Amino acid sequence: MDAPIAVGAEAVVTVSEFLGRKAAVKTRVPKRYRHGELDRRIRAARTRNEVRVMQGARSDTVRTPVVYDVEMSGCSITMEFIEGVRVKDLLDADPSSSKEVCPLIGEALADMHNRGIAHGDFTTSNMILMPDGRLCIIDFSLGSINVGTEEMGVDIRLLQRAFSSAHSAVEGGFEAVMGSYVEKKTDAGTVLGKVEEIKNRARYT
């Protein structure tokens, strides 16, 4: 029997096997409060979008899980199981590890943004540091392609809030992320200006 490893608001992730390889299966579960056909269409659309964004985000700099199979009738994605430690857990256990991982975070985000891809939930809970030292980005449920500076700014703002709340013990962590981001991101100043705009919006609402 497949073992559940994560249960979210709209999906369950289980450990499984695909052609002899360890795999993760993400299944969007039906919502009883929605009309049956509408619910199916919403889950199917979100499943297709996640696969498209996850595959589009993958590059020499950005590691994402390899998609093995997509089953639209059940709204499930079978993908590579990523071995490693979640970055949130790593920073909680060893704040000094930020020196290694934070520049990788900034580089990966800049690479995605340079190609017009936003993650939508860019927090340390959705990153895994693999045994080989590479950073893998997971869970593109809220991701988008062909985005503008608004979506890019939201990615950065979400990460900034994660560091200020969940990782307050990590000294200079977010600054290290942004140092790497600015070095790699084309026209980074425009995105950073949008981040300030988003912060000010939240302050007065």
C-alpha positions as CSV (number, residue, x, y, z in Angstrom):
1,M,0.0,0.0,0.0
2,D,1.2,3.5,-0.9
3,A,2.4,5.4,2.2
4,P,1.2,9.1,2.6
5,I,4.0,11.5,3.2
6,A,2.1,14.8,2.9
7,V,-1.6,15.9,3.2
8,G,-2.4,19.4,1.9
9,A,-5.5,21.4,1.4
10,E,-6.1,20.1,-2.1
11,A,-3.8,17.1,-2.5
12,V,-2.3,14.0,-0.9
13,V,1.3,12.9,-1.7
14,T,2.2,9.2,-1.3
15,V,5.3,7.2,-1.8
16,S,4.9,4.6,-4.5
17,E,6.9,2.8,-7.2
18,F,7.0,3.4,-11.0
19,L,8.8,0.8,-13.2
20,G,11.0,-0.3,-10.3
21,R,11.9,3.2,-9.2
22,K,10.8,4.9,-6.0
23,A,8.2,7.6,-6.9
24,A,6.0,10.2,-5.3
25,V,2.4,10.4,-6.4
26,K,0.5,13.6,-5.9
27,T,-3.3,13.2,-6.1
28,R,-5.8,16.1,-6.1
29,V,-8.7,14.9,-4.0
30,P,-12.4,15.6,-4.8
31,K,-14.1,18.4,-2.9
32,R,-17.6,17.6,-1.9
33,Y,-18.7,21.2,-1.6
34,R,-18.2,21.6,-5.4
35,H,-20.5,20.3,-8.1
36,G,-19.0,17.0,-9.4
37,E,-18.2,18.0,-13.0
38,L,-17.0,21.5,-12.0
39,D,-14.7,19.8,-9.3
40,R,-13.3,17.4,-11.9
41,R,-12.5,20.3,-14.3
42,I,-10.9,22.4,-11.7
43,R,-8.7,19.5,-10.4
44,A,-7.8,18.5,-14.0
45,A,-6.8,22.1,-14.9
46,R,-4.7,22.5,-11.9
47,T,-3.0,19.2,-12.5
48,R,-2.2,20.1,-16.1
49,N,-0.9,23.5,-15.0
50,E,1.3,22.1,-12.3
51,V,3.0,19.6,-14.7
52,R,3.5,22.4,-17.3
53,V,5.1,24.8,-14.8
54,M,7.2,22.1,-13.1
55,Q,8.6,20.9,-16.5
56,G,9.1,24.4,-17.7
57,A,11.0,25.4,-14.6
58,R,13.6,22.7,-15.0
59,S,16.9,23.8,-16.3
60,D,20.7,23.4,-15.7
61,T,20.3,25.7,-12.6
62,V,16.8,24.7,-11.4
63,R,16.3,21.0,-10.4
64,T,12.6,19.8,-10.3
65,P,11.2,16.3,-10.0
66,V,11.1,14.3,-13.2
67,V,7.4,13.6,-14.2
68,Y,6.9,9.9,-14.9
69,D,3.2,9.8,-15.6
70,V,0.1,11.9,-15.4
71,E,-3.3,10.3,-14.9
72,M,-6.0,12.9,-15.7
73,S,-9.0,10.8,-14.7
74,G,-7.7,10.6,-11.2
75,C,-5.9,14.0,-11.3
76,S,-2.6,12.5,-10.2
77,I,1.0,13.1,-11.0
78,T,3.6,10.3,-10.6
79,M,7.0,11.8,-10.3
80,E,10.6,11.2,-9.2
81,F,11.0,10.8,-5.4
82,I,13.6,13.4,-4.4
83,E,16.0,12.2,-1.7
84,G,17.4,14.8,0.7
85,V,16.4,17.2,3.4
86,R,13.8,19.8,3.3
87,V,15.5,23.2,3.5
88,K,13.1,24.4,6.2
89,D,14.2,21.5,8.4
90,L,17.8,22.0,7.5
91,L,17.8,25.6,8.5
92,D,15.9,24.9,11.7
93,A,18.4,22.2,12.7
94,D,21.6,24.0,11.6
95,P,21.2,27.8,10.9
96,S,24.9,27.9,9.7
97,S,23.9,25.8,6.7
98,S,22.4,29.0,5.3
99,K,25.9,29.8,3.9
100,E,25.7,26.8,1.6
101,V,22.0,26.8,0.7
102,C,20.9,30.5,0.5
103,P,23.0,31.3,-2.6
104,L,21.5,28.3,-4.3
105,I,18.0,29.5,-3.5
106,G,18.7,33.0,-5.0
107,E,20.3,31.5,-8.1
108,A,17.3,29.1,-8.7
109,L,14.7,31.8,-8.3
110,A,16.6,34.2,-10.6
111,D,16.8,31.5,-13.2
112,M,13.1,30.9,-13.1
113,H,12.2,34.5,-13.1
114,N,14.5,35.2,-16.1
115,R,12.4,32.7,-18.0
116,G,9.1,34.1,-16.9
117,I,8.2,31.4,-14.4
118,A,6.9,32.1,-10.9
119,H,6.6,29.4,-8.2
120,G,3.6,30.9,-6.3
121,D,4.5,29.4,-3.0
122,F,8.3,29.9,-2.8
123,T,9.1,29.0,0.8
124,T,11.8,26.8,2.3
125,S,9.1,24.1,2.8
126,N,9.1,23.6,-1.0
127,M,12.9,23.1,-1.4
128,I,14.9,20.0,-0.9
129,L,18.7,20.0,-0.6
130,M,19.8,16.8,-2.3
131,P,22.8,14.6,-1.1
132,D,24.8,15.8,-4.1
133,G,24.5,19.4,-3.0
134,R,21.9,20.5,-5.6
135,L,18.7,22.3,-4.7
136,C,15.4,20.8,-5.9
137,I,12.3,22.9,-6.0
138,I,9.0,21.1,-5.5
139,D,5.2,21.8,-5.4
140,F,4.4,24.0,-8.3
141,S,0.6,23.9,-7.5
142,L,0.4,27.7,-7.6
143,G,3.0,28.3,-10.3
144,S,2.6,30.3,-13.5
145,I,4.4,30.9,-16.7
146,N,4.8,34.1,-18.8
147,V,4.5,36.1,-15.6
148,G,5.3,39.8,-14.9
149,T,7.0,41.5,-12.0
150,E,3.9,41.2,-9.8
151,E,4.2,37.4,-9.5
152,M,8.0,37.6,-9.2
153,G,7.6,40.1,-6.4
154,V,5.2,37.8,-4.6
155,D,7.7,34.9,-4.8
156,I,10.4,37.1,-3.1
157,R,8.0,38.5,-0.6
158,L,6.8,35.1,0.5
159,L,10.4,34.0,1.0
160,Q,11.2,37.2,2.9
161,R,8.4,36.5,5.3
162,A,9.5,32.9,5.7
163,F,13.0,34.0,6.8
164,S,11.7,36.7,9.1
165,S,9.2,34.4,10.9
166,A,10.2,30.7,10.6
167,H,14.0,31.4,10.2
168,S,14.6,34.4,12.5
169,A,17.7,32.6,13.9
170,V,19.3,32.5,10.4
171,E,21.4,35.6,10.5
172,G,21.7,37.2,7.0
173,G,20.0,34.3,5.3
174,F,17.5,36.3,3.2
175,E,20.2,38.9,2.3
176,A,22.4,36.0,1.0
177,V,19.5,34.8,-1.1
178,M,18.9,38.2,-2.6
179,G,22.6,38.8,-3.2
180,S,22.7,35.7,-5.4
181,Y,19.4,36.7,-7.0
182,V,20.5,40.2,-7.9
183,E,23.7,38.8,-9.4
184,K,21.8,36.5,-11.7
185,K,18.5,38.2,-12.4
186,T,18.1,40.5,-15.4
187,D,16.7,43.9,-14.4
188,A,16.5,42.8,-10.8
189,G,15.9,46.4,-9.6
190,T,12.4,46.4,-11.2
191,V,11.5,43.3,-9.4
192,L,12.8,44.6,-6.1
193,G,10.8,47.8,-6.6
194,K,7.7,45.6,-7.0
195,V,8.5,43.8,-3.7
196,E,8.5,47.1,-1.9
197,E,5.2,48.0,-3.5
198,I,3.7,44.7,-2.3
199,K,5.0,45.3,1.2
200,N,3.5,48.8,1.3
201,R,0.2,47.5,0.0
202,A,0.0,45.0,2.8
203,R,0.9,47.6,5.4
204,Y,-2.1,49.8,4.6
205,T,-4.8,47.1,4.0
